[in-house]
Amino acid sequence: MLGKMMQQGFGIKEDLNCAETILSGANQAYCMGLDAQDLKLAAGFGGGMAIEGVCGTLTAAIMALGPLFVRERAHESTRIK
């Protein structure tokens, strides 16, 4: 579902960077319940953290895993460590 949203240009109209696009799209696709303030967490990761380092798409995808698979603490989850 998220992949299809990205293929259809999700985030372009809103002028989101790569990380914002992924986290916002995941929020919508998987009903994560993140609000606008939560989504701002991805802002600094766009463009490889603005230094073309670690891909913003990848970091946002990893951010999305937390709310999806962790109840309290990551190290207590069987799905993400």
Secondary structure as UniProt FT lines:
FT   HELIX           2..7
FT   TURN            8..15
FT   HELIX           18..29
FT   TURN            30..31
FT   HELIX           36..39
FT   HELIX           40..45
FT   HELIX           46..47
FT   HELIX           48..52
FT   HELIX           56..69
FT   HELIX           74..76
//
